[in-house]
Amino acid sequence: MAFQKAVKGTILVGGGALATVLGLSQFAHYRRKQMNLAYVKAAECVSEPVNREPPSREAQLLTLQNTSEFDILVIGGGATGSGCALDAVTRGLKTALVERDDFSSGTSSRSTKLIHGGVRYLQKAIMKLDIEQYRMVKEALHERANLLEIAPHLSAPLPIMLPVYKWWQLPYYWVGIKLYDLVAGSNCLKSSYVLSKSRALEHFPMLQKDKLVGAIVYYDGQHNDARMNLAIALTAARYGAATANYMEVVSLLKKTDPQTGKVRVSGARCKDVLTGQEFDVRAKCVINATGPFTDSVRKMDDKDAAAICQPSAGVHIVMPGYYSPESMGLLDPATSDGRVIFFLPWQKMTIAGTTDTPTDVTHHPIPSEEDINFILNEVRNYLSCDVEVRRGDVLAAWSGIRPLVTDPKSADTQSISRNHVVDISESGLITIAGGKWTTYRSMAEDTINAAIKTHNLKAGPSRTVGLFLQGGKDWSPTLYIRLVQDYGLESEVAQHLAATYGDKAFEVAKMASVTGKRWPIVGVRLVSEFPYIEAEVKYGIKEYACTAVDMISRRTRLAFLNVQAAEEALPRIVELMGRELNWDDYKKQEQLETARKFLYYEMGYKSRSEQLTDRSEISLLPSDIDRYKKRFHKFDADQKGFITIVDVQRVLESISVQMDENTLHEILNEVDLNKNGQVELNEFLQLMSAIQKGRVSGSRLAILMKTAEENLDRRVPIPVDRSCGGF
């Protein structure tokens, strides 16, 4: 009955919103009668979305359960799977999309954040006269231009500098970059140009200047990858596709074709991960768009199918924004082991990566300390010696699995394709694999073309070129000003909302709570140093967020920007989500623990925390040890050998500084390695040693104690003889 009440107000029919007061049994009967009408409606309304807002997840589940047969069922909610759903539904096909986790929870949210044609692929195409590589670059450059057009709020051109340290490289790289512009043709974002040494340092002042000859600057696109993926899925839902995250395919359905006698894939048995409920989703065509998990679905169809996925791990790290200029990236074309490293500004931080190492397919890829240090060492080679590249400045790190593939139809089964592959099995399962983020739309178009041809579906040509994604149509660069003026949001928050939700930012602003301050009037932040506000949590649930991990990693990008800030925001996020989703205390605690585990293993918190352990060596000069001991004893006035919250509070009160006990407990807990409620001298010296080595940065206790010591030293009493004896 509770479920009936929850879905009674708005029910989805063929993906369209239908206000109804029918009960579940009546609705199921009504749905079956309306199947043909829904199909026609989708085809006729292809130029405009069927729904003003994406239907709720509950309504989508009802559509999945009650539709007798879809034309297309897509497995996988990454960029390519969501693109397939959008391409199919805008052609008028009855479309369903299921994703085992959350939209973009895999590779699509863990990219370099670039929309690019591939400079290095063009180099290989020219050097090896490889026509396939050339076509891939040409296609990617066309898709780059389209993606920048259809989601202007989530993407923008980014200049990328290629520093040159040898004179002969200047004309060599210049020709290559100019060919990149030439291949782009009318889709060229901006023309590349050469900079002298002085001008290069003016644009990128932290660059290594010794032996620098000059630099070449070219343009590619940059985007918010997880939000872009979500925009594609939400757009598909608005056009009528039944899309559902946390729906796992447990097996494929098959039936015998009465005309040919062949066994054909006819749908999938799906399980709601959140409730455990299982039901069948039937479809004329099933598309496997599961990225690194391509082979697991292919083996559901045919247990003897040869593996075609060649997974490769790419690790990225995030560092503070001061490591790079706000609007200029850097490309290292030849690292110490031949890999390419990007160093890019993103969301007011700096992204560095990526590595390229063979890996096993896993749901939870973990960034290794070895890969993190490799990236840091390469960054050191390109930055001035005045800039100390510290391990402690790695605020977050993640690993994404590239689903490189071998073409199963190719005679050379060992050759890995950098392009995408569309494979059709004997039973009609269509697999799309390989490719890259930038070309998701053309990959989807090729896949749906193959589906239409193989399964004799009635549909027109692809309509996704130039089709605006959710939030893009009415966005403008000055939209954020209206948010400031109309709602009283901070300018930084308004800019963030406009750049994240586009023309839907006004809906988030309407949900924003009053701050109680003179300014800003509305928009309570989740954490002080980031522009994410509490209203985004409530709005994120409308965007199908089901867990705290969804919120910190994909609806907001906190986990990708700063793992500590994400952990600080977690309790409030869980409280807000619990209120909206009716979580009990047990569910809230479960969500907290799961999200913390995600931050610890998958977002680099483990690697960060291991920089200071109870086994860390103390390598300080005797003079430094004496200096730090004196600082420690200013707090440990009783010479106990350790300090507690009471000791810190006493010193802070003496310099007129107030700090609440919970905050002090958090600060000490960061350094309390043996977790006995006190910071011992040895632990403090380990901390200072790790800071000197650059393994730890931004320690609140170290900064607090240094500041307190300086304030205490300033308050040395004036000698009596200098104050005229007190008279």
C-alpha positions in Angstrom: 0.0 0.0 0.0 2.8 2.4 0.8 4.3 1.7 -2.6 1.0 2.3 -4.3 0.6 5.7 -2.6 4.1 6.7 -3.6 3.5 6.1 -7.3 -0.2 7.0 -7.5 0.3 10.7 -8.3 2.4 10.4 -11.5 2.8 7.3 -13.6 4.9 6.8 -16.7 3.4 5.5 -19.9 5.8 4.6 -22.7 8.2 7.1 -21.0 5.7 9.9 -21.0 4.3 11.5 -17.8 0.6 10.7 -17.3 -1.3 12.2 -14.3 -3.5 9.5 -13.1 -5.4 8.2 -10.1 -5.4 4.6 -11.1 -4.2 1.9 -8.7 -1.5 -0.5 -9.7 -3.6 -3.3 -11.1 -5.7 -0.9 -13.1 -2.6 0.9 -14.3 -1.0 -2.4 -15.5 -4.1 -3.1 -17.6 -4.2 0.4 -18.9 -0.4 0.2 -19.8 -0.9 -2.9 -21.9 -3.6 -1.2 -23.9 -1.5 1.9 -24.4 1.6 0.3 -25.8 1.0 1.1 -29.5 -0.1 4.7 -28.6 3.1 5.1 -26.6 5.2 4.1 -29.6 3.4 6.5 -32.0 3.7 9.3 -29.4 7.5 8.8 -29.1 7.9 8.9 -32.9 5.7 11.9 -33.4 7.3 14.0 -30.6 10.9 13.3 -31.4 11.6 17.0 -32.0 10.6 17.8 -28.4 11.0 15.9 -25.1 7.9 13.9 -24.0 8.5 14.9 -20.4 9.3 18.3 -19.0 11.1 16.5 -16.1 12.6 13.0 -16.1 10.0 10.6 -14.5 10.8 9.3 -11.0 12.7 6.0 -10.6 9.6 4.3 -9.3 7.6 5.3 -12.4 10.5 4.1 -14.6 10.5 0.7 -12.8 6.7 0.4 -13.5 7.3 1.0 -17.2 10.1 -1.6 -17.3 7.8 -4.2 -15.5 4.6 -3.5 -17.5 5.8 -3.0 -21.0 5.1 -6.2 -23.0 8.1 -5.7 -25.2 10.6 -2.9 -26.0 12.3 -2.4 -29.3 15.7 -1.8 -27.6 17.0 -2.8 -24.2 20.4 -1.3 -23.4 22.5 -2.9 -20.7 25.0 -0.3 -19.2 24.5 3.3 -18.2 27.9 4.8 -19.0 28.4 7.4 -21.8 28.0 4.8 -24.6 25.0 3.0 -23.1 23.2 6.3 -22.3 24.0 7.5 -25.8 22.5 4.4 -27.3 19.3 4.9 -25.4 19.1 8.5 -26.5 19.8 7.7 -30.1 17.2 4.9 -30.1 14.4 6.8 -28.4 14.8 9.9 -30.6 14.3 7.6 -33.6 10.9 6.6 -32.2 12.0 3.2 -30.9 10.5 2.0 -27.6 13.7 2.0 -25.5 14.8 0.7 -22.1 18.1 1.2 -20.3 19.3 -0.6 -17.1 22.5 0.0 -15.2 23.7 -2.3 -12.4 25.2 0.6 -10.3 24.7 4.4 -11.0 24.9 6.2 -14.2 28.6 6.9 -14.9 29.8 5.0 -11.9 32.5 3.2 -13.9 35.0 4.5 -16.4 32.8 7.4 -17.7 33.2 9.4 -14.4 37.0 8.6 -14.1 38.4 10.1 -17.3 40.9 12.9 -17.9 37.9 15.2 -18.4 39.0 16.0 -22.0 36.9 16.1 -25.1 39.6 15.6 -27.7 40.5 14.2 -31.1 43.7 12.6 -29.9 46.9 14.5 -30.9 49.1 11.4 -30.3 46.8 9.2 -32.5 47.2 11.7 -35.3 51.0 11.4 -34.9 50.8 7.6 -35.2 48.5 7.9 -38.2 51.0 10.1 -40.0 54.2 8.2 -38.9 52.7 4.8 -39.7 50.4 5.8 -42.6 47.6 4.3 -40.6 44.3 5.3 -42.2 42.2 3.8 -39.4 43.9 6.0 -36.8 43.4 9.0 -39.1 39.6 8.3 -39.5 39.3 7.9 -35.7 40.9 11.4 -35.1 38.7 12.9 -37.9 35.6 11.4 -36.3 36.6 12.5 -32.8 37.2 16.1 -33.9 33.7 16.2 -35.4 32.2 14.7 -32.2 34.2 17.2 -30.1 32.6 20.1 -31.8 29.1 18.6 -31.5 29.5 17.9 -27.8 30.7 21.4 -27.1 27.5 22.6 -28.9 24.9 20.4 -27.3 26.1 20.8 -23.7 27.7 24.3 -23.5 27.1 24.5 -19.7 29.2 21.4 -19.1 32.0 21.9 -21.6 34.3 24.5 -23.0 37.4 24.8 -25.1 40.7 24.6 -23.2 44.1 25.8 -24.4 46.8 23.2 -23.8 50.5 24.0 -23.8 53.2 21.8 -25.2 56.5 23.0 -23.8 59.5 22.6 -26.1 63.1 22.1 -24.7 65.0 21.3 -27.9 65.2 23.6 -30.9 64.6 20.8 -33.4 61.3 19.9 -31.7 59.8 23.3 -32.3 59.1 22.9 -36.1 58.4 19.1 -35.6 55.6 19.7 -33.0 54.4 22.8 -34.9 53.7 20.9 -38.1 52.0 18.1 -36.1 49.7 20.6 -34.2 48.9 22.5 -37.4 47.9 19.2 -39.0 45.6 18.7 -36.1 43.9 22.0 -36.8 43.8 21.1 -40.5 42.1 17.7 -39.9 39.5 19.5 -37.7 38.7 21.8 -40.6 35.6 23.8 -39.8 35.4 22.1 -36.4 38.6 23.6 -35.3 37.9 25.3 -31.9 40.7 27.9 -32.2 43.9 28.1 -34.1 47.1 26.9 -32.5 50.0 29.2 -32.0 53.7 29.4 -30.9 54.9 31.2 -27.8 58.4 32.4 -27.1 60.1 31.4 -23.8 59.1 34.6 -22.1 55.5 34.5 -23.3 55.3 30.8 -22.3 56.4 31.6 -18.8 54.0 34.5 -18.7 51.1 32.1 -19.4 52.4 29.2 -17.3 54.7 30.8 -14.6 55.3 27.6 -12.7 56.9 26.0 -15.8 60.5 24.7 -15.7 62.4 27.4 -17.4 65.9 25.9 -17.7 66.6 25.0 -21.4 63.0 26.0 -22.3 63.0 27.1 -26.0 59.3 28.0 -26.3 55.9 26.4 -26.4 53.1 25.5 -28.7 49.5 26.0 -27.6 46.6 24.1 -29.2 42.9 23.7 -28.2 40.8 20.8 -27.1 37.6 20.6 -25.1 37.1 19.9 -21.4 34.0 18.8 -19.6 32.5 17.5 -16.4 32.3 13.9 -17.4 30.0 12.4 -14.8 27.5 15.3 -15.1 27.7 15.0 -18.9 26.9 11.2 -18.7 24.0 12.0 -16.4 22.7 14.7 -18.8 22.6 12.1 -21.6 20.7 9.6 -19.5 18.3 12.3 -18.2 17.7 13.5 -21.8 16.9 10.0 -22.9 14.4 9.7 -20.0 12.8 13.0 -21.0 12.4 11.8 -24.6 10.6 8.6 -23.4 13.3 6.0 -22.6 12.6 3.9 -19.5 15.9 4.3 -17.7 16.8 2.8 -14.3 20.0 2.7 -12.3 20.7 0.0 -9.7 19.0 -2.6 -12.0 21.3 -5.6 -12.5 21.0 -8.0 -15.4 21.2 -11.5 -13.8 20.6 -13.5 -17.0 19.6 -13.0 -20.7 16.2 -14.2 -21.9 16.1 -16.3 -25.1 13.4 -17.7 -27.4 13.3 -19.7 -30.6 12.4 -17.7 -33.8 9.5 -19.7 -35.3 10.5 -18.6 -38.9 14.2 -19.5 -38.8 14.3 -21.9 -35.9 17.3 -20.0 -34.4 17.5 -19.2 -30.6 17.5 -15.4 -30.2 18.1 -13.1 -27.2 14.7 -11.7 -26.3 15.4 -9.6 -23.2 16.9 -9.9 -19.7 16.0 -11.0 -16.2 16.6 -7.9 -14.1 17.1 -7.4 -10.4 16.5 -4.2 -8.4 19.7 -4.0 -6.4 18.0 -1.7 -3.8 15.0 -4.0 -3.1 16.0 -7.4 -4.4 12.9 -7.6 -6.6 13.3 -9.5 -9.9 11.3 -9.3 -13.1 11.8 -9.8 -16.9 12.3 -7.0 -19.4 11.5 -8.2 -22.9 12.9 -6.6 -26.0 13.3 -7.3 -29.7 17.0 -6.3 -29.5 19.4 -6.3 -26.5 22.5 -4.1 -26.6 25.6 -4.8 -24.5 27.3 -1.5 -23.6 29.0 -2.4 -20.4 32.5 -1.1 -21.0 35.1 -3.2 -19.1 32.4 -5.8 -18.3 31.7 -6.4 -22.0 32.9 -10.0 -21.8 30.8 -11.0 -18.7 27.6 -10.1 -20.7 28.8 -11.8 -23.8 29.4 -15.0 -21.8 25.8 -14.8 -20.5 24.9 -15.2 -24.1 27.5 -17.8 -25.0 29.6 -19.3 -22.3 32.3 -20.2 -24.9 32.6 -16.6 -26.3 36.2 -15.5 -26.6 37.2 -12.6 -24.4 37.7 -9.4 -26.4 38.2 -6.8 -23.7 41.8 -5.8 -22.9 41.4 -3.7 -19.7 44.0 -1.0 -18.9 44.1 1.1 -15.7 44.5 4.8 -15.9 45.2 6.7 -12.7 44.7 10.4 -12.2 45.5 12.6 -9.2 44.0 15.9 -8.1 46.2 18.7 -6.6 45.5 22.2 -5.5 44.6 24.8 -8.1 47.8 26.8 -7.6 49.8 24.0 -9.4 48.5 25.2 -12.8 47.1 28.4 -14.3 43.3 28.8 -14.2 42.9 28.5 -17.9 45.9 26.7 -19.4 46.6 23.0 -19.5 49.9 21.2 -20.1 50.8 18.1 -22.2 53.9 16.1 -21.6 54.2 14.1 -24.9 57.1 11.9 -23.9 57.4 10.8 -20.2 60.2 8.8 -18.9 58.5 5.6 -20.0 56.9 6.9 -23.2 53.4 7.6 -21.8 51.5 10.8 -22.2 50.7 12.9 -19.2 48.2 15.7 -19.0 48.3 18.5 -16.4 45.0 20.3 -16.5 43.0 22.9 -14.5 39.6 21.5 -13.6 36.9 22.8 -11.2 39.5 25.2 -9.7 41.8 22.3 -9.0 44.6 20.6 -11.0 44.3 17.1 -12.6 47.4 15.2 -13.5 47.4 11.9 -15.3 47.0 9.4 -16.7 48.9 6.1 -16.4 48.4 3.1 -18.7 48.9 -0.3 -17.0 47.3 -3.7 -17.6 44.7 -4.6 -14.9 42.0 -7.0 -14.0 38.4 -6.0 -14.4 36.9 -5.0 -11.1 33.9 -3.0 -9.9 36.2 -1.1 -7.5 39.5 -0.1 -9.1 42.0 1.3 -6.6 44.8 3.9 -7.4 48.2 2.5 -6.5 50.9 4.4 -4.7 53.3 3.4 -7.5 51.1 5.1 -10.1 50.6 8.2 -7.9 54.3 8.6 -7.4 55.0 8.1 -11.1 52.7 11.0 -12.0 54.2 13.2 -9.3 57.7 12.5 -10.6 56.7 13.5 -14.1 55.0 16.7 -12.9 58.3 17.6 -11.1 60.2 17.3 -14.4 58.0 20.1 -15.9 57.5 22.4 -13.0 60.0 25.0 -11.7 62.3 23.9 -8.9 60.7 26.8 -6.9 57.5 24.8 -6.8 57.8 21.9 -4.3 55.7 19.1 -5.6 54.6 17.3 -2.4 52.9 13.9 -2.0 50.8 15.5 0.7 49.2 17.8 -1.9 47.4 14.9 -3.6 43.8 15.7 -2.5 42.2 12.8 -4.4 43.2 10.0 -6.7 41.3 7.5 -8.8 41.7 4.7 -11.3 39.5 4.2 -14.3 39.5 1.0 -16.5 39.8 1.6 -20.2 37.8 -1.0 -22.1 40.3 -1.5 -25.0 39.1 -4.3 -27.3 40.2 -6.8 -29.9 37.8 -7.2 -32.9 36.4 -10.8 -32.7 36.0 -10.7 -36.5 39.6 -9.7 -37.1 42.1 -12.2 -38.4 44.8 -10.7 -36.1 43.2 -11.3 -32.7 46.1 -9.9 -30.8 45.7 -6.3 -32.2 44.0 -3.9 -29.9 41.6 -1.5 -31.6 41.7 2.1 -30.4 38.4 2.6 -32.3 35.1 1.0 -31.4 33.8 -2.4 -32.4 30.2 -3.4 -33.0 29.8 -7.2 -32.7 26.7 -9.2 -33.4 26.4 -12.7 -31.9 24.7 -15.7 -33.4 21.7 -15.1 -31.1 21.5 -11.4 -32.0 23.1 -9.8 -29.0 24.7 -6.6 -30.1 27.9 -5.5 -28.3 29.4 -2.1 -28.6 32.9 -1.9 -27.1 36.1 0.2 -27.2 36.2 3.8 -28.4 36.5 6.7 -26.1 34.4 9.3 -24.3 34.5 11.9 -27.1 33.0 9.5 -29.7 30.1 8.1 -27.5 27.5 9.6 -29.9 28.9 8.2 -33.1 29.4 4.8 -31.3 25.7 4.9 -30.3 24.6 5.8 -33.9 26.6 2.9 -35.3 25.2 0.5 -32.7 21.5 1.5 -33.3 22.1 1.3 -37.1 23.3 -2.3 -36.6 20.3 -3.0 -34.3 17.8 -1.7 -36.8 19.4 -3.7 -39.6 19.8 -7.0 -37.7 16.4 -7.0 -36.1 14.4 -5.4 -38.8 13.2 -2.5 -36.6 11.3 0.4 -38.1 13.1 3.6 -37.5 14.6 6.6 -39.2 18.1 8.0 -39.2 19.9 9.2 -36.1 18.8 12.6 -34.8 21.4 13.2 -32.1 23.7 15.6 -33.9 22.9 19.0 -32.6 20.3 17.7 -30.1 20.7 19.7 -26.9 21.3 17.7 -23.7 19.4 18.5 -20.5 20.3 22.0 -19.3 21.9 23.2 -22.5 19.2 24.7 -24.6 18.5 27.9 -22.7 21.9 28.3 -21.0 24.0 31.4 -21.5 27.3 32.5 -20.0 25.5 35.2 -18.0 22.8 33.0 -16.6 24.5 32.9 -13.2 23.9 36.7 -12.8 20.1 36.1 -12.8 20.6 33.5 -10.1 22.5 36.0 -8.0 19.9 38.8 -8.6 16.7 36.7 -8.4 17.6 34.4 -5.5 20.4 36.0 -3.5 23.0 33.3 -4.1 26.7 33.9 -3.7 28.3 34.6 -7.1 30.6 31.5 -6.8 27.6 29.3 -6.0 25.6 30.7 -8.8 28.4 30.2 -11.3 28.7 26.6 -10.1 24.9 25.9 -10.4 24.8 27.4 -13.9 27.8 25.4 -15.0 26.4 22.1 -13.5 22.7 22.3 -14.3 22.5 24.8 -17.1 19.0 26.2 -17.5 17.8 23.8 -14.7 19.8 25.8 -12.2 16.8 27.8 -11.3 15.0 24.7 -10.0 17.9 24.0 -7.7 17.9 27.7 -6.5 14.2 27.4 -5.7 15.0 24.6 -3.3 17.9 26.5 -1.6 17.3 27.1 2.1 17.7 30.5 3.8 21.1 31.1 5.4 19.9 33.6 8.0 22.7 36.0 7.0 22.6 39.4 5.3 24.4 37.8 2.4 24.0 35.3 0.8 20.3 35.2 1.4 19.9 31.5 0.3 22.3 28.6 -0.4 23.8 26.8 2.7 27.1 25.2 1.7 27.9 21.5 2.3 31.5 22.4 3.0 32.9 26.0 3.3 35.6 25.9 0.6 33.4 24.3 -2.2 30.3 25.9 -3.8 28.1 22.8 -3.4 24.9 23.6 -1.5 22.4 21.5 0.5 19.6 22.0 -2.1 21.7 19.9 -4.6 21.2 16.9 -2.4 17.4 17.2 -2.6 17.7 17.9 -6.4 20.1 15.0 -6.8 17.4 12.6 -5.7 15.2 13.8 -8.5 18.2 13.0 -10.8 18.0 9.3 -9.6 20.7 9.5 -6.8 20.0 6.6 -4.5 23.1 6.5 -2.3 25.5 8.8 -0.5 28.2 7.7 -2.9 26.1 8.9 -5.8 25.9 12.3 -4.2 29.5 12.8 -3.3 31.0 11.5 -6.5 28.6 12.1 -9.4 25.8 14.5 -8.5 28.4 16.7 -6.9 32.1 16.0 -7.6 33.4 16.4 -4.0 35.0 13.0 -3.9 37.0 13.7 -7.0 38.2 17.1 -5.8 39.0 16.5 -2.1 38.4 13.3 -0.2 38.7 15.0 3.2 36.1 17.6 2.3 33.8 14.8 0.9 34.1 13.0 4.2 33.3 16.1 6.2 30.2 16.7 4.1 29.0 13.0 4.4 27.1 13.2 7.7 25.0 16.2 6.5 24.4 14.6 3.1 23.3 11.3 4.7 21.0 13.3 7.0 19.4 15.2 4.1 19.0 12.1 1.9 17.6 10.1 4.8 14.9 12.8 5.3 13.9 12.6 1.6 14.2 8.8 1.2 12.8 7.8 4.7 16.0 6.1 5.8 16.1 4.7 9.4 19.1 5.0 11.6 20.5 1.7 10.5 20.3 2.7 6.8 22.0 6.0 7.5 24.9 4.3 9.3 25.2 1.8 6.5 25.3 4.6 3.9 28.0 6.5 5.9 30.2 3.4 6.2 29.8 2.5 2.5 30.7 6.0 1.4 33.7 6.2 3.7 34.9 2.9 2.4 34.5 4.2 -1.2 36.6 7.3 -0.3 39.2 5.3 1.5 39.9 2.7 -1.2 38.7 4.1 -4.6 39.4 7.8 -4.2 42.8 7.7 -2.7 42.1 8.3 1.0 44.0 5.1 1.9 47.1 6.2 0.0 46.9 9.6 1.5 46.4 8.4 5.1 49.3 5.9 4.8 51.7 8.8 4.3 51.6 9.1 8.1 51.5 5.8 10.1 52.8 4.6 13.4 55.6 3.0 11.4 56.7 6.3 9.8 60.4 7.1 10.2 61.5 10.3 11.9 64.3 11.8 9.8 64.9 15.3 11.2 68.0 17.2 12.0 68.9 17.5 15.7 68.2 21.2 15.5 64.8 20.6 14.1 64.0 18.0 16.7 64.9 20.5 19.5 62.7 23.2 17.8 59.7 20.9 17.5 60.1 19.6 21.0 60.0 23.1 22.4 56.8 23.7 20.4 55.3 20.5 21.7 56.1 21.4 25.3 54.3 24.7 25.0 51.2 22.6 24.9 52.4 19.8 27.2 53.0 22.1 30.1 52.9 19.2 32.6 55.7 17.3 30.7 53.4 14.3 30.4 54.9 13.3 27.0 51.5 13.7 25.3 48.9 16.4 24.6 45.1 16.1 24.8 42.1 18.3 23.8 42.4 20.0 27.3 46.0 21.0 26.6 45.2 22.5 23.2 42.1 24.3 24.6 44.2 25.8 27.4 46.8 27.3 25.0 44.1 28.6 22.6 42.3 30.3 25.5 45.5 32.0 26.5 45.7 33.6 23.0 41.9 34.3 22.9 41.1 31.7 20.3 37.8 29.8 20.6 37.3 26.4 19.0 34.6 23.8 19.6 35.5 20.5 21.2 34.3 18.4 18.2 36.6 20.2 15.8 39.5 19.9 18.2 38.8 16.1 18.5 38.9 15.8 14.6 42.2 17.8 14.4 43.9 15.6 17.0 42.5 12.4 15.6 44.3 13.0 12.3 47.6 12.7 14.1 46.7 10.2 16.8 48.1 7.2 15.1 47.5 4.6 17.8 44.0 6.1 18.5 44.4 6.3 22.3 42.9 9.8 22.5 46.1 11.7 22.8 49.0 12.9 20.6 52.4 11.7 21.9 55.7 13.4 21.2 56.8 10.6 18.9 53.6 11.0 16.8 54.1 14.8 16.6 57.7 14.3 15.4 56.5 11.8 12.8 54.0 14.3 11.6 56.7 17.1 11.3 59.1 14.7 9.5 56.4 13.7 7.0 55.6 17.4 6.4 59.2 18.2 5.7 59.4 15.3 3.2 56.3 16.6 1.5 54.3 13.4 2.2 51.8 15.3 4.3 50.5 18.8 3.8 47.8 21.0 5.3 47.9 19.3 8.7 45.5 21.3 10.9 47.3 20.4 14.1 50.8 21.4 12.8 49.5 24.7 11.5 47.5 25.4 14.7 50.5 24.7 16.9 52.8 26.8 14.9 50.4 29.7 14.9 49.8 29.4 18.6 53.5 29.3 19.3 54.1 32.5 17.3 51.2 34.2 19.2 52.7 33.1 22.5 56.1 34.4 21.6 54.7 37.8 20.7 53.2 38.0 24.2 56.5 37.9 26.1 56.1 40.4 29.1 58.0 43.7 28.9 60.8 43.8 31.5 60.1 46.1 34.5 63.2 48.3 33.9 61.9 49.1 30.4 58.5 50.2 31.8 60.0 52.7 34.2 59.8 50.3 37.1 56.0 50.1 36.9 55.5 53.8 37.8 
